[in-house]
């Protein structure tokens, strides 16, 4: 007797559907705390005076700062979707950057599930879920595009 597919109707209904946009502001305190948390002392994201004299004209955020902001709500969706597999692991992240995140930018984040594949590996059945997140600033410029692979086990 074979197991039923882990790709449920609820998961299928998410495929290709953009999330509600989330808007957030790039704030000085958050940039500094994030840089400290990852142990990065680059003055572009730690020293407002230094950064103001750089080619960017203001503090910028570390590139991986995007991941901290863009996926939080969508990961909750993936965790809580009806599926016989209940654990969710990060399987990898690819980010394409187009313009730097600057202090005071208002970023609109939109996530969508763009692919899902059911596989059987050495440790059993799993789903590979690919989520694409786009980040756009208040000028309408694409800041970055991020593809995240999640493994549901």
C-alpha positions in Angstrom: 0.0 0.0 0.0 1.5 3.3 -1.0 1.4 6.5 1.1 -0.7 9.4 -0.1 1.1 12.3 -1.6 2.4 14.9 0.8 1.4 17.6 -1.8 -2.0 18.4 -0.4 -4.7 20.5 -2.0 -3.9 23.3 0.4 -0.2 23.3 -0.8 -1.4 23.2 -4.4 -3.5 26.2 -3.8 -0.4 28.2 -2.7 1.6 27.5 -5.9 2.2 30.7 -7.9 0.1 32.9 -5.6 1.8 36.0 -4.3 1.5 36.8 -0.6 0.1 40.0 0.6 2.8 42.7 0.4 4.6 43.4 3.6 6.2 46.9 4.0 8.9 47.6 6.4 11.5 50.3 7.0 15.3 49.9 7.1 16.0 51.3 10.6 19.4 52.2 12.0 19.0 50.3 15.3 18.0 47.1 13.5 20.9 47.4 11.0 23.4 47.8 13.9 21.9 44.9 16.0 21.8 42.6 13.0 25.4 43.4 12.0 26.5 42.8 15.6 24.6 39.5 15.7 26.4 38.2 12.6 29.8 39.6 13.8 30.2 42.0 10.9 31.9 45.3 11.8 31.8 46.9 8.4 31.4 50.6 9.0 28.9 50.9 6.2 26.4 49.3 8.6 27.8 50.3 11.9 29.0 53.9 11.6 26.5 56.5 10.3 29.1 59.2 10.0 31.5 57.0 8.0 28.7 55.7 5.8 27.4 59.2 5.0 30.8 60.0 3.4 30.7 56.8 1.3 29.4 56.5 -2.3 26.1 55.4 -0.8 25.6 58.6 1.2 24.1 56.8 4.2 24.2 53.6 6.2 23.4 50.5 4.2 22.3 47.1 5.6 24.4 43.9 5.3 23.1 41.9 2.3 21.8 39.0 4.4 19.7 41.5 6.3 16.9 40.8 3.7 16.4 37.2 4.9 15.7 38.4 8.4 12.8 40.6 7.2 11.3 39.0 4.1 10.4 35.5 5.1 9.1 35.5 8.6 5.3 35.4 7.8 5.7 33.1 4.8 7.6 30.6 6.8 4.7 30.5 9.2 2.4 29.8 6.3 4.6 26.8 5.2 4.8 25.5 8.8 1.0 25.6 9.3 -0.2 24.4 5.9 -2.1 21.1 6.0 0.4 18.4 5.1 1.4 15.0 6.6 5.0 16.2 6.8 5.3 18.7 9.7 9.0 19.7 10.1 10.4 22.5 8.0 14.2 22.9 7.4 16.1 25.6 5.4 17.5 23.8 2.4 19.4 26.8 1.0 19.1 30.4 -0.1 20.1 32.2 -3.4 20.0 36.0 -3.5 20.5 38.3 -6.4 21.1 41.9 -5.3 20.4 44.9 -7.5 20.6 48.0 -5.3 21.8 48.4 -1.7 19.4 48.7 1.2 19.8 52.2 2.6 18.9 53.6 6.0 15.3 54.8 5.8 14.3 52.8 2.7 10.7 51.4 2.8 10.9 47.9 1.4 7.9 46.0 0.0 8.3 42.2 0.3 6.2 39.7 -1.7 6.7 36.0 -1.4 5.3 33.1 -3.4 5.7 29.4 -3.7 7.1 28.8 -7.2 7.9 25.1 -7.1 7.3 21.9 -5.1 8.7 18.4 -5.6 8.1 15.3 -3.6 11.2 13.1 -3.1 12.3 10.1 -1.2 15.7 10.2 0.2 17.8 8.0 2.5 15.9 9.3 5.5 12.5 9.0 4.0 9.9 11.1 2.3 10.3 14.9 1.9 8.9 17.9 0.0 11.2 20.5 -1.6 9.4 23.8 -1.5 10.9 26.7 -3.5 9.8 30.2 -2.4 10.7 33.3 -4.3 10.7 36.6 -2.5 11.0 40.0 -4.2 12.1 43.2 -2.4 11.2 46.6 -3.9 12.1 50.0 -2.4 9.9 53.1 -2.2 11.3 54.3 -5.6 9.9 51.1 -7.3 13.5 49.7 -7.7 13.9 46.0 -7.4 16.4 45.7 -4.4 16.8 41.9 -4.6 15.2 38.6 -5.5 15.7 35.7 -3.2 15.0 32.0 -3.8 14.7 29.8 -0.7 14.4 26.1 -0.7 12.7 24.6 2.2 12.5 20.9 3.1 9.4 19.7 4.7 9.8 16.3 6.4 
